Amino acid sequence: TSIVDALKKIGAAQSLFVSRGDNSGTDALDKKLWGQVGAVPKGQSWYQETGQGMGATLGVADEKGGYTLTDRATYLARKSGLKLAPMVEGDKPLLNIYHVIQVNPSKGKINAAGAQAFSDFMVAPETQKVIGQFGVDKYGQQLFIPDAGKTDDQVGS
């Protein structure tokens, strides 16, 4: 249930871990989590970077029988062609939160009204319902958890 404990075990066993290594958000989280473990796996033979996107990295990890860090949506979209199964889910450090943030109109030529309309649309209850149902029909579970209006303690639940 703990990603940090899982990474400690992977590192101690020197089990293959496949990283995106592409400076993406997932790659940054990968590095941050390894830092929390107190490890710098880059350069170790058991830590391999693909330099590619999530789908390709999942494919490499699957082909080589390794571990990787992925988002639920990409995993579910590719699940039928993979032998990989989730090892750790639901641990707070794994939350991948997206926000809608309006740019300050004083920063330049900004469509403030359009930004406000988009922001209002994204946090509207109807849109949040669609976000929460997205993927259920195709993958049997939701791909995203709508969090608009939740406090930090409620996020992800």
C-alpha positions in Angstrom: 0.0 0.0 0.0 3.0 2.3 0.2 4.9 3.4 -2.9 8.0 4.3 -0.9 8.1 0.8 0.7 7.6 -0.8 -2.7 10.4 1.2 -4.2 12.7 0.3 -1.3 12.0 -3.3 -2.0 12.6 -2.9 -5.7 15.9 -1.1 -5.1 17.1 -3.5 -2.4 16.4 -6.5 -4.8 17.8 -4.5 -7.7 14.7 -5.5 -9.7 14.3 -3.9 -13.1 12.6 -0.5 -12.9 11.8 1.2 -16.2 11.5 5.0 -16.1 10.3 7.4 -18.7 13.4 9.5 -18.4 11.8 12.2 -20.5 11.3 15.1 -18.1 7.6 14.6 -18.0 5.5 15.0 -14.9 5.6 11.2 -14.3 9.4 11.3 -14.7 9.6 14.1 -12.1 7.4 12.1 -9.7 9.6 9.0 -10.3 12.7 10.9 -9.3 11.0 12.5 -6.3 9.8 9.2 -5.0 13.2 7.6 -5.4 14.5 10.6 -3.5 12.1 9.9 -0.6 13.5 6.3 -0.6 16.9 7.8 -0.2 18.1 6.3 -3.5 19.6 7.6 -6.7 19.0 4.7 -9.1 20.0 6.6 -12.3 23.1 4.9 -13.7 22.4 1.5 -12.0 22.0 -1.5 -14.3 18.6 -2.3 -12.9 17.2 1.2 -13.6 16.5 1.9 -17.2 15.2 5.0 -18.9 13.3 4.8 -22.1 13.3 8.5 -23.0 9.8 7.8 -24.4 6.2 8.3 -23.4 4.1 6.4 -21.0 2.7 3.9 -23.5 6.1 2.9 -24.8 7.6 2.7 -21.3 4.8 0.4 -20.2 5.6 -1.8 -23.2 9.3 -2.0 -22.3 8.5 -2.7 -18.6 6.1 -5.4 -19.7 8.4 -7.0 -22.2 11.3 -7.1 -19.8 9.3 -8.1 -16.7 10.1 -4.9 -14.8 8.3 -2.3 -12.8 7.3 1.2 -13.8 5.3 4.2 -12.5 2.3 4.9 -14.7 -1.0 6.8 -14.7 -4.2 4.8 -14.5 -5.6 6.1 -17.9 -2.6 4.9 -19.9 -2.4 1.6 -18.1 -6.1 0.9 -18.6 -5.9 1.9 -22.3 -3.1 -0.6 -22.8 -4.0 -3.2 -20.3 -5.3 -5.8 -22.8 -1.9 -6.1 -24.3 0.1 -6.2 -21.1 1.0 -8.8 -18.5 1.7 -6.1 -15.9 -0.6 -5.6 -13.0 -0.8 -2.8 -10.5 1.4 -3.3 -7.4 0.6 -0.1 -5.4 -2.5 2.0 -5.8 -4.2 4.7 -3.8 -1.2 5.9 -1.9 -1.4 9.7 -1.5 2.0 10.4 -3.1 0.7 8.8 -6.3 -2.2 11.3 -6.7 -1.8 13.1 -10.0 -3.9 16.2 -9.6 -4.8 18.5 -12.4 -6.0 22.1 -11.7 -7.6 24.7 -13.9 -5.9 28.0 -13.1 -6.6 31.3 -14.8 -3.7 33.4 -16.0 -3.6 36.9 -14.5 -5.0 39.2 -17.1 -2.3 41.8 -16.2 0.4 39.5 -17.5 -0.3 40.3 -21.2 -2.9 39.8 -23.9 -5.2 37.4 -22.2 -8.8 36.4 -23.0 -9.9 36.8 -19.4 -13.6 36.1 -20.2 -12.7 33.0 -22.1 -10.5 31.8 -19.3 -13.2 32.4 -16.8 -15.8 30.5 -18.9 -13.4 27.6 -19.3 -12.7 27.5 -15.6 -16.4 27.7 -14.7 -17.1 24.9 -17.2 -14.4 22.5 -15.8 -15.6 22.8 -12.2 -19.3 22.8 -13.0 -21.1 19.8 -11.4 -22.2 18.5 -14.8 -18.6 18.5 -16.1 -17.3 16.9 -12.9 -19.9 14.1 -13.3 -18.6 13.5 -16.9 -15.0 13.4 -15.6 -16.0 10.9 -12.9 -17.8 8.6 -15.4 -15.1 8.9 -18.1 -13.8 5.4 -19.0 -16.3 3.4 -17.0 -18.1 2.1 -20.1 -14.9 1.1 -21.9 -12.5 0.0 -19.0 -14.9 -0.9 -16.2 -13.7 1.9 -14.0 -13.3 5.6 -14.0 -10.0 7.0 -15.3 -10.2 10.3 -13.4 -11.5 11.4 -10.0 -13.3 14.7 -10.1 -12.0 16.9 -7.2 -13.5 20.4 -7.8 -14.4 22.0 -4.6 -12.7 19.5 -2.4 -10.3 20.4 0.4 -6.7 18.9 0.4 -7.9 16.3 2.9 -10.7 15.2 0.6 -8.7 15.1 -2.7 -8.6 11.7 -4.3 -11.5 10.2 -2.3 
